[in-house]
Amino acid sequence: MNGSVRNARLNGAAEAHRIHRMMESRERLEATDGQVDVFGILAELEILVVFKPLDGLLGAFLKQEAPGVIISTKRPYSVQRFTGAHELGHAVLNHDPSLDSPGVLRRAAIGYLPAGRGNFRAHLQEIEADAFAGELLAPRWLLIYHAKRQGWQASQLSDPDVAYQMALRCGCSYEATLRSLARNSLISDVQVDAALETKPKALKARLRGDAEWINPWSDVWRLTDRDQGHRVPAAGGDLLRVGLLQKSAAGYRWTASEVDPGLLLLTEDVRITTATVGAPSEKLWYYRAGCEGLAVASYAERRSWETAAVAAARFEVNIRPVEKGLSRANRARLAAA
């Protein structure tokens, strides 16, 4: 039994690697906002995806004349992405049709198996699809890509705040990201357990500070100069905390030179980084992501008595719409055809 389970996990991971190679995922990383475009992959493989408000199910894989996938809209975006990857796994691994309940998340997180053998073949295909989904959404190269881009050292990856920001950039849940880091030997299982004691709700509260807040389910992005020039894949309602270091002692100040209406300014502030005389301060802006589409925020650093900026920063926020009915990726391909 243990050997069969191990083989199922290896098969699922190997198939995810094959799909990445076929879709040139690494080469297309910048174009997909630093995430694996799971719904785009489904569309490219001519698998129809429909989003519906399902009760009691995360999703389903249908296998009739042509394969199809249904995904529940009653779950967070990270869970919808995992469900899409799980159902894609069923399709490319030539599995039987499957109705997937929330138990999928527990099994994927901790390797849970129901007591007794039951339909062992069905258990194995679910384990295989779980392994496929985990490796598809957060392969080692993607985790390392974001760590390097953000300047996160190996010793920081188990820090809950860092893991949460990593999760946002990968488009995965906080727990799934931590377990992916451990699966790829970037942190230990002990560090995962320690990090999971801190809940995302507490991490969001630390980041938002005194900024106005409406929806506690929305995410909080911590953006720095490491993010400029890259598109941030946020959702409507997400909070964006933009922080830029400024040489206050020399009279330099960051000011917003252009902010699209898609980003609603909530508040701005200055934070002293250290008590050291002459140390830089951090200028902070808090925005709420509004309507869908690409929103741009640009900033200039200058001294009050000078007109020319000495530095500039520009952030692009790709605010994704809520998926309903046929997936946007499928609609785009049908329209093109």
C-alpha positions, 0 to 999 in steps of 0.5 A, a space after each residue: 500500500 505504501 509503495 502504491 501511494 508513493 508511486 502515485 505521488 511520484 507519477 502525479 509530480 512527474 506529469 506536472 513537470 511534463 506539463 510545465 515543459 510542454 507549456 513552457 511555464 518558466 519561459 512565460 512566467 513574466 507574462 503570467 504575472 509570476 504565477 502558473 496560469 492553471 486556467 490558461 493551461 486548461 483552455 490550451 488543452 481544450 478542457 472546458 472550465 465552468 465556474 458555478 456556486 457549488 454547495 459541498 463540492 470544490 469541483 468536479 472532473 467530467 469525462 464524456 465526449 470531451 473532458 470538462 471541469 466545474 469549479 465552485 465559486 464559493 471558495 477563495 481564489 487560491 482554492 479555486 486555483 488548486 481545484 483547477 489544478 487537481 481537476 487538470 491532473 485527473 484529465 491529463 492522468 486519464 483518471 475516471 470522472 471525479 466529484 471532489 469534496 473539501 476533504 481534498 484540501 485535508 488530504 493534500 495538506 497532510 497526506 490523509 487517507 480514509 480508514 480502510 482500503 475501500 475503493 483503493 484505486 479511487 484513493 490512488 487517483 486522488 493522491 495522484 491528482 493532489 501531487 500533480 496540483 501541488 507540483 504544478 502550482 508551486 514547483 521548486 523553480 517558482 518558489 526560488 524565482 520569487 525568493 530571489 526577486 524579493 531578496 528573501 534569504 533561505 533563513 527567511 522562508 519559514 517566517 510567516 510574513 514571508 511565507 504569506 507574501 510568497 503565497 500571494 505571489 504564487 497564487 496558493 494558500 498560506 498552508 499550501 505554500 508552506 508545505 510546498 517549501 517543505 516538500 522542496 526541502 527549502 524549509 523543514 516540517 518542524 518549521 512548517 508546524 511553527 509557522 502554521 501557528 500564526 494565522 493569515 488573519 494575524 498576518 494581515 492585521 500586522 500589515 494593514 496597520 491603521 488602514 481602513 479595512 472592510 473585508 477581512 477575507 481580502 489579502 494584503 500585499 506588501 509592495 517594495 522597490 523589489 516589485 516595481 516594473 512587475 505586474 501584481 496579480 491582485 483581486 478587487 478588494 485586496 489591500 496594497 501596502 506600498 513602502 519606499 525608503 527615502 533619504 529623509 535626512 538629506 531632504 528627499 521625499 517620495 510623492 505619488 505622481 500618478 495613480 489610476 482610479 482603479 487604486 483607491 487611496 486609503 491613507 499614507 504615512 511615514 514610518 521611522 525605520 530605526 532610531 539611528 540618526 540619518 537613517 532612511 524613513 519609509 513612506 507608506 501608501 495604502 490602497 484598495 484594489 477596485 475595478 478589474 483591469 490594469 492599474 498603475 501607480 507611479 512615484 517620484 523622489 525629490 527634495 522640495 526645493 528641486 524640480 527634477 526627480 532623482 528616483 522613480 518607482 512604478 507599480 502595475 497592479 493587474 486586478 483580476 475579475 471574478 470568474 463566472 460561467 465559462 472561464 475567461 481563458 476558454 472564452 478568449 480561445 473560443 473568440 479567437 477561433 
